[in-house]
Amino acid sequence: MRILVPLKRVADPDNANKIKVSAAKIDTTGLEYKPNPFDEYAVETALRLTENGATPKVRAGEVLVVTFGPKETEVTLRAALATGADKAFRVDATDADLDGDLVARALKTLVEKEKPDLVLLGKQEVEGDANQVGQLLAEYLGWPQATFAGSIKSEADKALVVGREVDGGTLNLRVTLPAVVSVDLRIVAPKSVQSMHSPAHVYADGVRFAALMAIMASKKKPLVEVKLADLTTDTALKITYTSFEAPPGRKAGVKVKSVAELVQKLKTEAKVL
């Protein structure tokens, strides 16, 4: 199976309280960058689907990773290569050049060139939380899709049974390949991914980390730079940001003496009933 995993570097979400909002921009100066957590889960899922867990160095498939960003984002790609991915692509762009639709259209062209059997994405990136690239990409490709995957079972590398997390439980959905799947955090639980190459293997919880030797070896793996214009000539954005402002502060609440008074205030003051 050949799997393409788009991933993005984001400002460390653990330090989101340090972000400053002005009318002109959202300032993340001083924050460290790290791979988007949900994208890391997608990389881990791809590795599990293409290996025998008992001998993970022997890959029964190929994992490709791609990011959209400047030269510095190659650090993110090298980290994915170090954990086991085979080849990386960097589409030269800045965040200001992109929106979800443009990324999806560019990915469509890359998919058509590289011909993966599966595109695995994190369900969303933690900066914008838009949750739209996977769905748009599936629509543009005309491929079946499954979102919010908490479990995946491979059927002879021809189809996947995806356990989707929905309100109140799990919905099992079978998709034939090629397909687009976006993953949620439970996909990296010990038994969440069942591959035909290692159906009984139990993984450690979470994503794997690269050893020093693997980090050094990743420098020999191919990393290809691609121009955004080579993937799409239409680089117009459908979403633009004109200004930013913090939400208004909440007013202090009031106490009521009865349910009837509460209902009355909800109707006449809050106007939510």
N, C-alpha and C positions, 0 to 999 in steps of 0.2 A: 504494500500500500504506500502510495506517495501522498504526503500530507503537507499542506502549506499552513503556517501559523503566522498571522500578522501580530506584531506586538509593538508596544509604544512605551517610551520612557515617560514618567510622570514625576511631578514634584512629590516628595515623600509624604504620603497621606497621613503618616503619624505625626507630622508637624504642621498640619493644616491650620492650627491656631495662629501660626506666625504669618499667614498670608495677609497682605494689606490690600484693601479695596479703595481705589480712588475713582474719580469720574472718568479718567483716561484709560485705566487698565487695572488688571488684577496683578499685583506685584508679588512675585515669588522669589525675589532676590534673597540669596542666602540659604535657600532650601536645597538640600541634596536631591539628586535625581535617582530613581530606581525604576526597575521594570514595573509596569502596571500589574498588580497582583493577579487579576483575572487572566491576563495574558500568560503569566508564569504558569498558571494552572493549565492553560491550553497547551503550552509546550510540554509539560509533564504528561498530559494525556496523550499527546502525539507520540512521545517516547514509549509509553507503556503499550500503545497499540502496535508498535513496530518492533518489539523486542520480545525475547524470552526473558522473563524477569530473573531467572536463575543465571543467565549469561547475558547481561544487558549490553555488553560490548559488541555482541553479534547482532546487527540490526537486520530484521527481515522486512525491509522497506526503507523509505527515505523521508527525512523530516527537513523541510525548508522553512526558514524564518524570514520575515520581511518587516522593515520598519520604515516610516516616513519621517525624515528628520535631517538635521545638519550632520556634519562629520562627527561631532561628539557622540552621536547616538550609536556609533559603531561599538562602543563599549557594551551597550545593551545586547547587541547582536553577538558579540564575542562571548558574553556570558551564556547565551543560549547555545552557542556552538560548543562551549566547554562542557555543558551538561549532556551533550549527545547529539544535538542537531547536526545535520550534514553540510548544509549550504545556507548562506545568508544573502539577502538583498537589502540595500539601502536606497530608498527613493529620496533623492536630494530635494528637500523642502523644509520650510519652517512651519510652525503651528499657525502663524498668521496667513499662510498660503492655503490652508486646508479647512474643509469642513467634512462632515461625515459622508455626504453624498459624493464629493470629489474623491475621497479615499476609496469608497466603494467602486466608483467607476474606474479608477486607476487599477484597483485590485482585479477587476474583471479582466482587463487586458493582460495582466501578469498571469492570471489563472489560465487564460487561453494560450499563453505562450508556454507555460511550464506544465500544464495538464496534470495537476494533482487529482487524486481520487477523492480527496476530502480537504475542506478548508475548516480549520478549527480556530475559533476566536474566543477571547474572554467575553463575557456577556456585556461588559461595558468598561470604559476607562474611567478611573476614579476622579479625574479632573472635571470632565463635563457631564459624566453619567448620562449620556444621551441614549445609549443602547439602541443604535440604529444601523451601524455599518454591516453587521451580519445579515440583517433582514434585507437591506438594500442590495447587498451583493447577491444574495440568493435570487432576488427578483430579477436583477440584471442578467444573471447567468441562466435563469430558468431552471434552477436546481431545487430539489427538495431541501427543506431546512428543519432543524429542531433547535429550540432556544432553551436557555436555563437548564442545561444538562447537568444532572447530579450523578448520573451513572451512564456507562456506555458498554454495550456488549457487541463484539464484532462477530458477524456471521460470515466466516470464510472470506473476509475482506471484500465481500460483495454487498453487504448491507450492515446496518447498525441498528440495534435496539437501544433507544435512548430513553432513559428515565428522566422526564422533565419535572422540575419542581413547580407545582401549581398550588393555588390556595387549597388547603385541606389535604394535601397528599402528593402522590407522584403519578404522573400520566406516562405510561409506556408507549412510545411511538417508534415504529419501524420505518427507516428511511433507506432507500436503495442508493448506492453510490453511482456517480459522484453526488456529494451533498455538502451543505454548509451547516455546521453545528457550533453553537456558542455555549460555553460551559460556565457553571456556577462553582462556588467554593467547595461543595461536597464531592466534586469529581476527583479530588485528590485524597479521599479516604482510602484505607488499605485495600478494599475490595470493590471499589467503584468502577474500575476499568477492567474488563475481561477481554483479553485478546485471544484469538485462535492460536497464537504462538506460545502463550503461557496462561491457559485458562484457570489454573488452580493457584497461581502465585499470589501471595499476600504481600503487598508493598508496605513500606513505612508510611505513616501518615504525613501528608504534606508533599512539598516539592523537594527534589534532590538538589544537592549542592556539589559543585565541581571540585575535585581534588586539584592540587597545584599542578600535577603533571598534565591533567586534562586541560587546565587553563593555558599552559604553555603549548600543548598540542593544537589548541583551537586556532592559534595564529597561522597554522598551515592549511586550515580549511578555507575554501573559497568564499570570499565576500565581494559581491558585485555591486558597483554603484550604478544606479539607473536614474536618468533624468525624468522628472515628472512629465515633461512634454513628450517623452517617448512612449508614455502609457496613455495619455489623453491630450488631445489638442484643445479641448474645452476645459479650461482651468477656472472658469467663472464660479464664484461661490454662491450658493443658494442661501446661506446664513451668514450674516455679518453682524458684528457687535458695534454699536454706536457709542454706548456709554455704560458705566457700571455704577451701582449704588447699593449700599447695605440696606437690608430690609428695615422698615420702621420699627422702633422699639415698641414692645407690647405695653399696653396700659395695665395698671393694677386691677385685679378683679374685685368683685364686690360679693358680699355674703347675702344670701336670701333666706327668708324665714320659712318658705314653703315651696312645694313643687309648683303650685299655681303661680306664685310670684316669679319663679325661674322661667316658666313657660312664657309668661307675659313679657319679661325682659328680652327673651330670645326673639319674640315676635316684634316688639316695638323698638328695642334699642339695637340688638345685634342684627335683627332682620335676617335670621337664618331659618326661620320657620314660616 
